[in-house]
């Protein structure tokens, strides 16, 4: 049977349309000639993920994003449908993480398997996670710094606002005085004949003397240490206690003497005893003088015995 020209044109048109549909889906990552398992993931933000974006495991492409749609019941959620070209089984709690594939290629999904021994079925919804890219991470980290800088600028404006012309002049004078003090210090430090230079020179000389006499100083310290050890061994505490006891007893004796107790006290405090002793000393002195001048009155000595007085 011969086909007419219109039938041939129709068949060719159908083939062309079929090839176009297949090529279009192929470019989108879909292969209508094969049946693949499809899964879903729900995100709050897809951060630029597009249809036909790759789905990878450890960098190896295993599937493709087929469609991206808003959630029917939750308008702030986005449902992403992706298919797996490989015969893969996804364990329960597998994560579908949107991440930046590169700075130019855009976003992709990477599957992070869990250790579960149970697996998802075709058409299940798995956990969707958005991984921050470098720019988003830097933005989130720099935002607090930006806010602090803005607050600092506002604070500085508030501080500067309280300065009137008089306060500004006072602040300028204070800065000028500070500058003058700095200049004076510079002149003081730069002067070779300044007092500070002489002080530092004297300090250096003293340091050199101490360094040169280090051995003598060490001997002095050693001798002092020996003296200290000797004093420690001498039981100074006991000596001081004995001395205090002796002084206390001497104080008691002195009190008794002052009150006229005892021979010494009576001698010191009784004038009559002093007068009697003085008179006795004078009489004794006279007796001795008379004895020296007239010994015969008191001593009689004879070889033939004592003669009777007539």
Backbone torsions as a table, in degrees:
resi	resn	phi	psi	omega
1	UNK	NA	129.6	179.9
2	UNK	-90.3	136.8	176.1
3	UNK	-89.1	138.6	179.0
4	UNK	-78.0	176.1	-174.9
5	UNK	-67.2	-37.0	-178.7
6	UNK	-67.7	-37.6	179.0
7	UNK	-66.0	-42.8	178.7
8	UNK	-61.4	-41.8	179.6
9	UNK	-65.4	-36.5	178.7
10	UNK	-66.1	-44.1	179.1
11	UNK	-61.6	-43.2	179.7
12	UNK	-63.0	-40.3	179.9
13	UNK	-64.7	-41.5	178.2
14	UNK	-62.5	-43.8	179.0
15	UNK	-62.1	-41.5	-179.5
16	UNK	-64.3	-43.7	179.0
17	UNK	-64.1	-40.7	179.3
18	UNK	-63.8	-43.2	177.8
19	UNK	-63.9	-37.7	179.1
20	UNK	-64.9	-44.6	179.1
21	UNK	-63.5	-43.6	179.4
22	UNK	-63.5	-44.5	-180.0
23	UNK	-64.3	-39.8	178.9
24	UNK	-62.4	-47.2	178.4
25	UNK	-67.1	-34.4	178.2
26	UNK	-63.8	-41.5	177.8
27	UNK	-65.2	-29.0	177.5
28	UNK	-83.8	0.8	178.8
29	UNK	92.1	7.2	-179.8
30	UNK	-102.3	142.6	175.2
31	UNK	-121.8	101.0	-175.2
32	UNK	-72.5	-8.6	-179.0
33	UNK	-88.2	-9.9	179.8
34	UNK	-124.4	157.1	177.3
35	UNK	-107.9	121.7	-178.5
36	UNK	-117.3	155.2	173.7
37	UNK	-73.0	137.9	178.6
38	UNK	-117.5	147.0	179.8
39	UNK	-137.1	165.4	-178.2
40	UNK	-127.1	151.9	174.3
41	UNK	-142.9	141.2	-176.8
42	UNK	-110.6	132.6	-177.4
43	UNK	-129.6	153.4	170.4
44	UNK	-84.7	-24.3	-179.9
45	UNK	-154.5	127.3	-179.8
46	UNK	-94.3	-9.8	171.4
47	UNK	53.2	46.7	174.4
48	UNK	90.2	7.7	177.0
49	UNK	-67.6	139.2	-177.1
50	UNK	-125.0	164.0	173.3
51	UNK	-63.5	148.5	-176.4
52	UNK	74.0	7.1	173.9
53	UNK	-69.8	145.2	-175.1
54	UNK	-73.5	153.0	171.3
55	UNK	-114.1	124.7	-170.5
56	UNK	-125.6	159.2	169.6
57	UNK	-130.2	113.8	-178.4
58	UNK	55.9	37.3	177.5
59	UNK	87.0	-6.7	-179.2
60	UNK	-97.7	127.7	-177.2
61	UNK	-75.0	122.6	-179.0
62	UNK	-121.5	-4.5	-178.5
63	UNK	-169.5	-170.4	-175.3
64	UNK	-148.9	150.7	175.8
65	UNK	-77.5	123.8	-177.9
66	UNK	-92.4	-42.7	-177.1
67	UNK	-151.9	155.6	177.1
68	UNK	-133.2	120.1	-176.7
69	UNK	-139.9	157.6	173.8
70	UNK	-73.0	147.0	177.8
71	UNK	-65.8	140.8	-177.2
72	UNK	-66.8	-40.3	-175.5
73	UNK	-98.4	-28.3	-178.5
74	UNK	-117.9	103.2	-174.3
75	UNK	-72.3	-14.7	177.8
76	UNK	-90.6	5.7	178.6
77	UNK	-113.5	152.2	-179.5
78	UNK	-123.9	131.7	-179.5
79	UNK	-101.8	126.4	178.8
80	UNK	-112.8	125.6	177.9
81	UNK	-105.9	128.7	178.2
82	UNK	-136.3	153.2	-179.5
83	UNK	-118.3	153.4	179.8
84	UNK	-112.1	121.9	179.6
85	UNK	-74.2	-27.8	-179.8
86	UNK	-88.2	156.3	177.3
87	UNK	-82.2	81.9	-175.7
88	UNK	-111.0	147.5	173.2
89	UNK	-111.9	125.3	-178.6
90	UNK	-94.7	118.1	176.7
91	UNK	-64.1	154.9	174.7
92	UNK	-58.0	147.9	-178.3
93	UNK	67.9	21.2	171.2
94	UNK	-68.8	139.3	-177.0
95	UNK	-106.3	133.3	173.6
96	UNK	-102.7	102.8	-170.7
97	UNK	-102.8	122.8	172.8
98	UNK	-81.4	126.9	-176.8
99	UNK	-141.4	159.5	177.1
100	UNK	-76.3	113.2	179.8
101	UNK	-65.2	-40.4	173.8
102	UNK	-165.6	172.2	179.7
103	UNK	-67.7	-21.8	-176.0
104	UNK	-105.7	-42.3	-172.0
105	UNK	-72.8	-17.4	179.2
106	UNK	93.5	-149.8	-172.4
107	UNK	-98.4	159.3	176.6
108	UNK	-149.7	172.8	178.1
109	UNK	-115.4	130.8	173.9
110	UNK	-116.4	138.8	-178.4
111	UNK	-94.2	127.9	178.9
112	UNK	-112.9	104.5	-175.6
113	UNK	-73.6	150.6	173.6
114	UNK	-100.7	-179.3	-179.9
115	UNK	-95.5	11.6	-177.6
116	UNK	-67.8	146.9	178.4
117	UNK	-92.9	-2.9	176.3
118	UNK	-101.9	150.6	-170.9
119	UNK	-125.4	152.9	176.2
120	UNK	-74.2	153.7	174.7
121	UNK	-97.8	165.0	178.6
122	UNK	-59.3	128.2	180.0
123	UNK	93.3	0.1	178.7
124	UNK	-72.6	159.2	175.5
125	UNK	-102.3	127.5	-178.8
126	UNK	-109.6	175.5	-175.6
127	UNK	-72.5	129.6	176.8
128	UNK	-108.2	130.2	-178.3
129	UNK	-132.1	140.6	176.5
130	UNK	-104.9	119.6	178.6
131	UNK	-93.1	129.5	-178.9
132	UNK	-69.1	137.9	173.9
133	UNK	-84.3	-180.0	-175.2
134	UNK	-63.4	-41.6	-177.2
135	UNK	-67.6	-42.9	179.5
136	UNK	-64.8	-40.2	179.0
137	UNK	-63.7	-44.5	178.6
138	UNK	-64.3	-38.0	179.9
139	UNK	-63.6	-43.7	-179.6
140	UNK	-67.4	-32.4	179.6
141	UNK	-80.0	-33.3	-177.9
142	UNK	-83.9	-17.1	-178.8
143	UNK	-61.2	-45.3	176.1
144	UNK	-61.1	-36.8	178.4
145	UNK	-64.5	-41.8	178.5
146	UNK	-60.5	-44.0	179.9
147	UNK	-64.4	-40.1	178.5
148	UNK	-64.4	-39.9	178.9
149	UNK	-64.5	-41.5	178.1
150	UNK	-62.6	-43.1	178.1
151	UNK	-63.6	-37.5	178.9
152	UNK	-65.2	-42.0	178.8
153	UNK	-62.8	-42.8	178.6
154	UNK	-62.4	-41.9	179.0
155	UNK	-63.7	-41.8	178.9
156	UNK	-64.1	-39.8	176.7
157	UNK	-62.1	-39.6	179.5
158	UNK	-66.2	-39.4	179.3
159	UNK	-67.0	-44.1	-179.5
160	UNK	-67.3	-25.7	-178.1
161	UNK	-69.1	-25.4	-177.7
162	UNK	-80.9	-8.4	-179.8
163	UNK	-86.0	113.8	171.7
164	UNK	-89.6	-173.5	-175.8
165	UNK	-63.9	-37.7	-179.3
166	UNK	-65.9	-44.2	179.5
167	UNK	-66.4	-36.6	177.2
168	UNK	-63.2	-41.2	178.2
169	UNK	-64.4	-41.2	178.2
170	UNK	-63.0	-41.7	178.4
171	UNK	-63.7	-39.9	178.1
172	UNK	-64.3	-41.7	178.0
173	UNK	-63.7	-39.2	178.5
174	UNK	-63.1	-41.7	178.0
175	UNK	-65.6	-38.0	177.8
176	UNK	-64.5	-41.3	178.4
177	UNK	-64.3	-40.4	177.6
178	UNK	-62.8	-38.9	177.7
179	UNK	-64.9	-39.5	179.6
180	UNK	-66.5	-41.2	177.5
181	UNK	-61.4	-40.6	177.9
182	UNK	-62.0	-42.5	178.4
183	UNK	-63.9	-41.0	178.6
184	UNK	-63.0	-40.2	177.4
185	UNK	-64.5	-37.5	178.1
186	UNK	-63.3	-44.4	178.3
187	UNK	-63.0	-40.4	-179.7
188	UNK	-63.6	-40.8	-178.3
189	UNK	-75.5	-31.8	-177.9
190	UNK	-80.2	-17.9	-176.7
191	UNK	-75.6	127.1	179.9
192	UNK	-73.8	-26.8	-176.0
193	UNK	-102.3	15.3	-177.1
194	UNK	-72.8	162.3	177.9
195	UNK	-63.8	-36.4	-179.7
196	UNK	-62.2	-38.7	179.0
197	UNK	-64.6	-42.4	180.0
198	UNK	-66.6	-38.9	179.1
199	UNK	-62.7	-45.0	178.9
200	UNK	-64.3	-36.3	178.5
201	UNK	-65.4	-44.3	178.2
202	UNK	-62.5	-41.7	178.3
203	UNK	-61.4	-39.3	178.3
204	UNK	-65.8	-39.6	178.5
205	UNK	-63.5	-43.1	178.4
206	UNK	-62.0	-41.1	179.1
207	UNK	-63.1	-40.3	178.7
208	UNK	-65.4	-40.4	178.8
209	UNK	-62.6	-42.6	177.9
210	UNK	-63.1	-38.7	179.7
211	UNK	-66.4	-41.6	-178.4
212	UNK	-70.1	-30.6	-179.1
213	UNK	-101.8	27.7	-177.3
214	UNK	-62.7	-39.2	-178.1
215	UNK	-66.7	-42.2	179.0
216	UNK	-65.0	-41.6	178.7
217	UNK	-62.2	-39.0	178.3
218	UNK	-62.8	-40.5	178.4
219	UNK	-64.3	-41.6	179.9
220	UNK	-62.1	-44.8	179.5
221	UNK	-64.2	-37.1	178.2
222	UNK	-65.6	-43.0	177.8
223	UNK	-63.4	-42.1	178.7
224	UNK	-62.1	-37.8	177.9
225	UNK	-64.4	-39.6	178.5
226	UNK	-64.5	-43.1	179.0
227	UNK	-61.7	-41.9	179.0
228	UNK	-61.7	-41.8	178.2
229	UNK	-64.2	-39.3	-179.4
230	UNK	-65.9	-41.5	178.9
231	UNK	-63.5	-39.8	179.8
232	UNK	-64.2	-38.6	-179.1
233	UNK	-76.3	-16.6	-176.3
234	UNK	-78.4	-1.3	177.9
235	UNK	56.6	58.9	-177.4
236	UNK	-61.1	-34.3	-177.5
237	UNK	-61.0	-43.6	179.9
238	UNK	-66.2	-40.1	-179.9
239	UNK	-62.8	-43.2	-179.8
240	UNK	-65.0	-39.9	178.1
241	UNK	-62.5	-42.3	178.3
242	UNK	-64.5	-39.8	179.4
243	UNK	-64.9	-41.5	177.7
244	UNK	-62.2	-40.3	178.7
245	UNK	-63.5	-42.6	180.0
246	UNK	-64.4	-43.3	178.8
247	UNK	-63.7	-38.0	177.9
248	UNK	-63.0	-43.6	178.9
249	UNK	-65.9	-39.1	178.2
250	UNK	-65.1	-34.8	178.0
251	UNK	-66.0	-39.1	176.8
252	UNK	-62.8	-43.4	179.2
253	UNK	-62.4	-43.6	179.8
254	UNK	-62.4	-37.4	178.1
255	UNK	-64.9	-42.3	178.7
256	UNK	-64.3	-40.7	179.4
257	UNK	-63.1	-44.2	179.8
258	UNK	-64.6	-30.2	179.4
259	UNK	-85.0	-1.4	176.8
260	UNK	87.2	13.1	179.4
261	UNK	-82.8	142.9	177.2
262	UNK	80.5	172.9	-178.1
263	UNK	-64.6	-46.0	-179.3
264	UNK	-64.2	-41.3	178.6
265	UNK	-62.9	-43.8	178.8
266	UNK	-66.2	-35.8	179.6
267	UNK	-65.8	-37.5	-177.3
268	UNK	-80.3	-37.9	-171.0
269	UNK	-97.4	-14.7	-177.3
270	UNK	-103.2	112.9	-177.8
271	UNK	-72.0	-33.3	-177.5
272	UNK	-63.9	-39.7	177.3
273	UNK	-62.6	-38.9	178.4
274	UNK	-64.3	-41.5	-178.3
275	UNK	-66.6	-43.3	179.7
276	UNK	-62.3	-43.6	178.4
277	UNK	-64.2	-35.6	179.6
278	UNK	-67.8	-43.2	178.2
279	UNK	-63.8	-40.7	178.5
280	UNK	-62.3	-39.3	178.0
281	UNK	-64.8	-38.0	179.4
282	UNK	-68.0	-41.8	178.8
283	UNK	-64.2	-40.6	179.1
284	UNK	-64.7	-36.6	179.1
285	UNK	-66.6	-40.8	178.6
286	UNK	-65.2	-40.5	179.0
287	UNK	-61.6	-42.5	-179.4
288	UNK	-65.7	-38.7	179.8
289	UNK	-65.2	-44.7	-179.0
290	UNK	-66.6	-35.9	178.3
291	UNK	-64.7	-37.2	178.8
292	UNK	-71.2	-34.5	-176.8
293	UNK	-83.1	-35.0	-176.5
294	UNK	-130.5	71.6	-177.9
295	UNK	-68.7	-24.0	-177.0
296	UNK	-67.5	-21.9	179.8
297	UNK	-68.0	-23.9	-171.5
298	UNK	-116.0	-21.9	-176.8
299	UNK	-128.9	128.9	175.2
300	UNK	-119.5	122.5	-176.7
301	UNK	-131.5	131.7	179.5
302	UNK	-149.0	141.8	179.4
303	UNK	-73.4	-23.5	-173.7
304	UNK	-110.0	15.2	177.1
305	UNK	97.1	168.7	-176.0
306	UNK	-84.9	132.5	176.8
307	UNK	-88.1	144.4	176.7
308	UNK	-76.1	138.8	176.8
309	UNK	-74.5	139.3	178.6
310	UNK	-95.7	NA	NA
